[in-house]
Amino acid sequence: MEQASIFIVEDELIEAEDIRQTLKDQGYSIAGVTQSGESALEILKGIHPDLVLMDIHLAGTLDGIDTAEQIRTLYHIPVIFLTAHVDDITLGRAKVTEPYGYILKPFDDRELHSAIEMALYKYRMEERAHENERTIRILANAIPDAVMLLDRNQQIIAFNDAMAHRLKENSILNVDESPVRFDRKGMFTSLESRIKELLSSGRPVRFEEKTGDEWFEISLMLIDGMAGENPRIFIQYHDITDHKKIEEHLKKEGITQLELNMERFQILNDQIRNPLQAILGYVHLDCSQNRKQILEQIELINTLVDHLDRGWVESEKVRRFLIRHYREVPDEMPEPEIGRR
């Protein structure tokens, strides 16, 4: 395993050398040693150690706390404070810099080693968590859908950029407030009851909702927390406005075409009965003398039947579409009168 590199900031030369030798004996790599906060910040421009051991009380303009704050902001390197004594005020200042540990002087070798290993482990775990969070955010922003995560009390935990845009549009500025309590444009009107349904059944919920001129398919699902406790609520808004517009257009066109076809069938029905009546009349006469007329009428009937068949095929396509997508047949469709005398 690669040696962890430690940078030491200690203004007491003897103590600094003692720490350096102790760390070297424990297998660590010494990235550097300096006596002041100013020189530490300058040196860290060119190196990036795994950890900084920082004496809180340093001579110079910057004490250890001020230096640690800048190291955290500029370089994001974990810091462990070294101090012989610390009062409440100094401790309060030090906490703000989010140090990875404190070591009180005098300390033994084992205590120093344990503090460093714990700090390095904590830093690695935090970096892994941050990387996971960044990955999740990248994936969440890779989709155009607006998504967010709530706790079981419907408080917002996180959301992607698309949802952030919609939250802003709906004047939701406080992330600690529930979206169902911030309804400005009808965006979240039905979430409250749907969330109750989700928490009650535990099964995913999916429904469609119109907001202004927009249509959304909204999906809700539970995500288990640690040890299966404190479930979180994942909400996704998928914009289906274009789909709804196309669907509505097809529906209108389909019904129009179906009604037009049915009207044609009605006309053909009337037209087909007249030739049939003529044939019946010729049948009672001498067929040999009227053969030509009979054949002409039969040809006319065949032509009409062909038109009728094609109309039926097109109407049946539309009818199947309407039944498949709307689960209903348009009212008042005229029935053809074929075969009716």
GIRA-V404093 format. One record per backbone hydrogen bond with DSSP energy under -1.0 kcal/mol. CO is the residue of the C=O (numbers start at 0). NH is the residue of the N-H. If there is no record, write none. Layout:
co:CO nh:NH
co:CO nh:NH
This chain:
co:3 nh:28
co:4 nh:49
co:4 nh:50
co:5 nh:30
co:6 nh:52
co:7 nh:33
co:8 nh:54
co:11 nh:15
co:12 nh:16
co:13 nh:17
co:14 nh:18
co:15 nh:19
co:16 nh:20
co:17 nh:21
co:18 nh:22
co:19 nh:23
co:20 nh:24
co:21 nh:25
co:22 nh:27
co:23 nh:26
co:28 nh:5
co:31 nh:7
co:33 nh:9
co:35 nh:39
co:36 nh:40
co:37 nh:41
co:38 nh:42
co:39 nh:43
co:42 nh:45
co:50 nh:6
co:51 nh:79
co:52 nh:8
co:53 nh:81
co:55 nh:57
co:55 nh:63
co:62 nh:66
co:63 nh:67
co:64 nh:68
co:65 nh:69
co:66 nh:70
co:67 nh:71
co:68 nh:72
co:69 nh:73
co:70 nh:74
co:70 nh:75
co:77 nh:51
co:78 nh:99
co:79 nh:53
co:80 nh:102
co:81 nh:55
co:82 nh:104
co:86 nh:90
co:87 nh:91
co:88 nh:92
co:89 nh:93
co:90 nh:94
co:93 nh:96
co:94 nh:97
co:100 nh:80
co:102 nh:82
co:107 nh:111
co:108 nh:112
co:109 nh:113
co:110 nh:114
co:111 nh:115
co:112 nh:116
co:113 nh:117
co:114 nh:118
co:115 nh:119
co:116 nh:120
co:117 nh:121
co:118 nh:122
co:119 nh:123
co:120 nh:124
co:121 nh:125
co:122 nh:126
co:123 nh:127
co:124 nh:128
co:125 nh:129
co:126 nh:130
co:127 nh:131
co:128 nh:132
co:129 nh:133
co:130 nh:134
co:131 nh:135
co:132 nh:136
co:133 nh:137
co:134 nh:138
co:135 nh:139
co:136 nh:140
co:145 nh:236
co:146 nh:159
co:147 nh:234
co:148 nh:156
co:148 nh:157
co:149 nh:232
co:150 nh:153
co:154 nh:150
co:157 nh:148
co:159 nh:163
co:160 nh:164
co:161 nh:165
co:162 nh:166
co:163 nh:167
co:164 nh:168
co:165 nh:169
co:166 nh:171
co:167 nh:170
co:173 nh:176
co:177 nh:180
co:178 nh:181
co:189 nh:193
co:190 nh:194
co:191 nh:195
co:192 nh:196
co:193 nh:197
co:194 nh:198
co:195 nh:199
co:196 nh:200
co:197 nh:201
co:204 nh:219
co:206 nh:217
co:208 nh:215
co:210 nh:213
co:213 nh:210
co:214 nh:239
co:215 nh:208
co:216 nh:237
co:217 nh:206
co:218 nh:235
co:219 nh:204
co:220 nh:233
co:222 nh:231
co:224 nh:227
co:225 nh:228
co:231 nh:222
co:232 nh:149
co:233 nh:220
co:234 nh:147
co:235 nh:218
co:236 nh:145
co:237 nh:216
co:239 nh:243
co:240 nh:244
co:241 nh:245
co:242 nh:246
co:243 nh:247
co:244 nh:248
co:245 nh:249
co:246 nh:250
co:247 nh:251
co:248 nh:252
co:249 nh:253
co:250 nh:254
co:251 nh:255
co:252 nh:256
co:253 nh:257
co:254 nh:258
co:255 nh:259
co:256 nh:260
co:257 nh:261
co:258 nh:262
co:259 nh:263
co:260 nh:264
co:261 nh:265
co:262 nh:266
co:263 nh:267
co:264 nh:268
co:265 nh:269
co:266 nh:270
co:267 nh:271
co:268 nh:272
co:269 nh:273
co:270 nh:274
co:271 nh:275
co:272 nh:276
co:273 nh:277
co:274 nh:278
co:275 nh:279
co:276 nh:280
co:277 nh:281
co:278 nh:282
co:281 nh:284
co:285 nh:289
co:289 nh:293
co:290 nh:294
co:291 nh:295
co:292 nh:296
co:293 nh:297
co:294 nh:298
co:295 nh:299
co:296 nh:300
co:297 nh:301
co:298 nh:302
co:299 nh:303
co:300 nh:304
co:301 nh:305
co:302 nh:306
co:303 nh:307
co:304 nh:308
co:305 nh:309
co:306 nh:310
co:307 nh:311
co:308 nh:312
co:309 nh:313
co:310 nh:314
co:311 nh:315
co:312 nh:316
co:313 nh:317
co:314 nh:318
co:315 nh:319
co:316 nh:320
co:317 nh:321
co:318 nh:322
co:319 nh:323
co:320 nh:324
co:321 nh:325
co:322 nh:326
co:336 nh:339
